[in-house]
């Protein structure tokens, strides 16, 4: 769950919805930047499905007693989160070996091999073994530069979707999430020094350099869950009673 705290309520966005936004974003990626092949279709599908691990967790949001707010994807208890990651990768792998490889790379990138937490090191090792197995099972060889490009594109679309969901024109740049405060780190032929996004209005962001075929609009579904309702009814009941609202944001080229 993506959770943004406001004065009297929380904005809550399901992770799978955020991933679907990533899928909307990648659909507009310029065709000539990638192989025009079935492989790109699978890579695009992996982007859309990369957070399906969170579907069951977000159906039953949990309360963080220490922080007095709903758990988000950032602070969710580690053991449950890693188990969900495994399950989500397995579900993707069942549909596509290559998509499973990309999602495995994505989740493993969240952790450090030098971590002092055994669960994290175990997960990294397990996913290395998974990817080796999946590569062996595939009926084609994929050059490393291609799957690394697809992986960077997954991470960029994930980051841009998070930027759209977690920030807004009312959030000063210095208060944005550190991951993309100074732009997105992924590099591409069109953006050898990375890509930057800025809010220009409540319903519009600009992206530079612009890796897309054309400007487009993104639909962001969310729920506005009142703090008093949570106190009166509990988090799950308060969350379930709220209707899904929608916000539309245009993604445009930065004007010189």
C-alpha positions as CSV (number, residue, x, y, z in Angstrom):
1,X,0.0,0.0,0.0
2,X,1.1,3.5,-0.8
3,X,0.1,5.7,2.2
4,X,0.3,9.5,2.2
5,X,-0.6,11.2,5.5
6,X,-2.7,14.4,5.5
7,X,-4.0,16.4,8.4
8,X,-7.2,14.5,9.0
9,X,-7.0,11.5,6.5
10,X,-4.7,9.1,4.7
11,X,-4.5,8.8,0.9
12,X,-4.2,5.0,0.2
13,X,-3.2,3.5,-3.2
14,X,-3.0,-0.2,-3.7
15,X,0.4,-1.4,-5.0
16,X,-1.2,-3.4,-7.8
17,X,-3.0,-0.2,-9.0
18,X,0.4,1.6,-8.9
19,X,1.9,-1.2,-11.0
20,X,-1.0,-0.8,-13.5
21,X,0.0,2.9,-13.7
22,X,3.5,1.7,-14.5
23,X,1.9,-0.3,-17.3
24,X,0.1,2.7,-18.6
25,X,3.4,4.6,-18.7
26,X,5.3,2.0,-20.6
27,X,2.6,1.7,-23.2
28,X,3.7,5.1,-24.5
29,X,7.5,4.3,-24.6
30,X,8.9,5.1,-28.0
31,X,9.0,2.0,-30.2
32,X,12.4,2.6,-31.6
33,X,14.1,2.5,-28.2
34,X,13.6,-1.2,-27.9
35,X,13.3,-4.4,-30.0
36,X,9.9,-4.5,-31.6
37,X,9.3,-8.1,-30.7
38,X,7.3,-10.4,-28.5
39,X,10.0,-9.9,-25.9
40,X,9.0,-6.3,-25.5
41,X,5.4,-7.3,-25.0
42,X,6.4,-9.7,-22.2
43,X,8.6,-7.0,-20.7
44,X,5.7,-4.5,-20.8
45,X,3.4,-7.1,-19.1
46,X,6.0,-7.7,-16.4
47,X,6.0,-4.0,-15.6
48,X,2.2,-4.0,-15.3
49,X,2.2,-7.1,-13.0
50,X,5.4,-6.4,-11.0
51,X,3.6,-5.6,-7.7
52,X,0.9,-8.3,-7.8
53,X,2.7,-9.7,-4.6
54,X,0.8,-7.0,-2.7
55,X,-2.7,-7.9,-3.8
56,X,-3.6,-10.0,-0.8
57,X,-1.8,-7.7,1.7
58,X,-3.6,-4.6,0.4
59,X,-7.0,-6.3,0.6
60,X,-6.4,-6.4,4.3
61,X,-4.4,-3.2,5.2
62,X,-2.6,-3.4,8.6
63,X,-2.1,-0.8,11.2
64,X,1.4,0.3,12.4
65,X,0.9,0.9,16.1
66,X,4.4,2.4,16.5
67,X,3.8,5.1,13.8
68,X,0.0,5.3,14.4
69,X,-0.7,5.0,10.7
70,X,-1.4,2.2,8.2
71,X,1.6,0.2,7.1
72,X,3.0,1.2,3.7
73,X,5.1,-0.8,1.3
74,X,8.1,0.9,2.9
75,X,7.7,-0.1,6.5
76,X,5.6,-3.3,6.2
77,X,7.0,-6.1,8.4
78,X,9.9,-7.7,6.6
79,X,9.1,-11.4,6.9
80,X,5.6,-11.0,5.6
81,X,6.8,-8.7,2.8
82,X,9.5,-11.1,1.6
83,X,7.0,-14.0,1.6
84,X,4.7,-11.9,-0.5
85,X,7.5,-11.1,-2.9
86,X,8.2,-14.9,-3.4
87,X,4.5,-15.6,-4.0
88,X,4.2,-12.7,-6.5
89,X,7.3,-13.7,-8.5
90,X,6.0,-17.3,-8.6
91,X,2.6,-16.1,-10.0
92,X,4.3,-14.0,-12.7
93,X,6.7,-16.9,-13.5
94,X,3.8,-19.2,-14.1
95,X,2.7,-17.0,-16.9
96,X,6.1,-16.0,-18.3
97,X,9.6,-17.2,-17.5
98,X,11.1,-13.9,-18.8
99,X,8.6,-11.7,-16.8
100,X,9.5,-13.8,-13.8
101,X,13.2,-13.0,-14.3
102,X,12.5,-9.3,-14.6
103,X,10.3,-9.2,-11.4
104,X,12.9,-11.3,-9.6
105,X,15.6,-8.8,-10.5
106,X,13.4,-6.0,-9.4
107,X,12.5,-7.4,-5.9
108,X,16.1,-8.5,-5.3
109,X,17.3,-5.0,-6.0
110,X,15.6,-3.8,-2.8
111,X,18.2,-5.6,-0.6
112,X,21.9,-5.6,-0.2
113,X,24.1,-8.7,-0.2
114,X,26.1,-7.2,2.6
115,X,23.0,-6.8,4.8
116,X,23.2,-7.9,8.4
117,X,19.7,-9.3,8.1
118,X,19.7,-13.0,7.3
119,X,16.2,-13.0,5.7
120,X,17.4,-10.4,3.1
121,X,20.6,-12.4,2.2
122,X,18.6,-15.6,1.9
123,X,16.1,-13.9,-0.4
124,X,18.8,-12.5,-2.6
125,X,20.4,-16.0,-2.9
126,X,17.1,-17.7,-3.6
127,X,16.3,-15.2,-6.4
128,X,19.8,-15.7,-8.0
129,X,19.0,-19.4,-8.1
130,X,15.5,-18.7,-9.5
131,X,16.9,-16.6,-12.3
132,X,19.5,-19.2,-13.2
133,X,16.8,-21.8,-13.4
134,X,14.5,-19.6,-15.5
135,X,17.2,-18.6,-17.9
136,X,18.0,-22.3,-18.4
137,X,14.4,-23.1,-19.1
138,X,13.9,-20.4,-21.7
139,X,14.0,-21.5,-25.3
140,X,16.0,-18.5,-26.5
141,X,19.2,-16.6,-25.4
142,X,18.6,-13.0,-24.4
143,X,21.7,-10.7,-24.6
144,X,22.5,-9.2,-21.3
145,X,22.2,-5.6,-22.6
146,X,18.6,-6.4,-23.7
147,X,17.4,-7.7,-20.4
148,X,19.3,-5.1,-18.5
149,X,17.5,-2.4,-20.6
150,X,14.1,-4.0,-19.9
151,X,15.0,-4.1,-16.2
152,X,16.0,-0.4,-16.1
153,X,12.8,0.4,-17.9
154,X,10.8,-1.5,-15.3
155,X,12.5,0.4,-12.6
156,X,12.0,3.8,-14.3
157,X,8.3,3.2,-14.9
158,X,8.0,2.0,-11.3
159,X,9.7,5.2,-10.0
160,X,7.7,7.5,-12.2
161,X,4.5,5.9,-11.1
162,X,5.6,6.3,-7.5
163,X,6.4,10.0,-8.2
164,X,2.9,10.5,-9.5
165,X,1.3,8.7,-6.6
166,X,3.4,9.9,-3.7
167,X,4.1,13.6,-4.5
168,X,2.3,16.6,-5.9
169,X,2.8,20.3,-6.6
170,X,2.3,21.1,-2.9
171,X,5.4,19.0,-2.0
172,X,8.6,21.0,-2.1
173,X,11.4,19.3,-4.1
174,X,13.6,19.0,-1.0
175,X,10.8,17.1,0.8
176,X,10.2,14.6,-2.0
177,X,11.1,10.9,-1.6
178,X,15.0,10.8,-1.8
179,X,14.8,8.1,-4.5
180,X,13.8,10.6,-7.2
181,X,14.3,14.0,-5.6
182,X,17.2,14.7,-8.0
183,X,15.7,12.8,-10.9
184,X,15.5,9.2,-11.8
185,X,18.8,7.3,-11.9
186,X,18.0,4.9,-14.8
187,X,19.8,5.9,-18.0
188,X,18.8,5.2,-21.6
189,X,20.0,6.2,-25.1
190,X,17.6,9.2,-25.1
191,X,18.6,10.1,-21.5
192,X,22.3,9.2,-20.8
193,X,22.3,11.3,-17.6
194,X,18.9,10.1,-16.4
195,X,15.4,11.6,-16.5
196,X,13.7,14.3,-14.3
197,X,10.1,14.9,-13.6
198,X,8.5,18.1,-12.2
199,X,5.0,19.1,-11.2
200,X,3.8,22.0,-13.3
201,X,0.2,22.0,-12.0
202,X,-2.2,19.9,-9.9
203,X,-2.9,17.8,-13.0
204,X,0.3,17.9,-15.0
205,X,3.9,16.9,-14.8
206,X,6.7,17.5,-17.2
207,X,9.4,14.9,-18.0
208,X,12.8,15.6,-19.5
209,X,14.3,14.1,-21.5
210,X,11.0,12.7,-22.9
211,X,11.3,9.0,-23.7
212,X,7.7,8.7,-24.9
213,X,6.0,8.8,-28.3
214,X,3.6,11.5,-27.3
215,X,2.1,13.2,-24.2
216,X,-0.5,11.2,-22.4
217,X,-2.7,11.0,-19.3
218,X,-2.6,8.7,-16.3
219,X,-5.5,7.7,-14.1
220,X,-4.6,7.3,-10.4
221,X,-7.2,5.4,-8.3
222,X,-7.1,6.0,-4.6
223,X,-9.1,6.0,-1.4
224,X,-9.4,8.9,1.1
225,X,-9.6,7.3,4.5
226,X,-10.5,9.5,7.5
227,X,-8.5,9.3,10.7
228,X,-11.6,9.6,12.8
229,X,-13.3,6.8,10.9
230,X,-10.2,4.6,11.6
231,X,-10.4,5.5,15.3
232,X,-14.2,4.7,15.3
233,X,-14.4,1.6,13.1
234,X,-10.9,0.2,12.7
235,X,-8.7,0.5,9.7
236,X,-10.1,-2.3,7.6
237,X,-13.8,-1.2,8.0
238,X,-12.8,2.5,7.4
239,X,-10.9,1.6,4.3
240,X,-13.5,-0.7,2.8
241,X,-16.3,1.9,3.3
242,X,-14.5,4.5,1.1
243,X,-15.3,4.5,-2.6
244,X,-12.4,4.5,-5.0
245,X,-11.7,8.0,-6.3
246,X,-9.8,8.9,-9.4
247,X,-7.2,11.6,-10.3
248,X,-6.0,12.3,-13.8
249,X,-2.5,13.6,-14.5
250,X,-1.1,14.6,-17.8
251,X,2.5,13.6,-18.6
252,X,4.0,16.2,-21.0
253,X,7.3,17.3,-22.4
254,X,9.2,20.0,-20.5
255,X,8.9,23.3,-22.3
256,X,12.2,25.1,-23.0
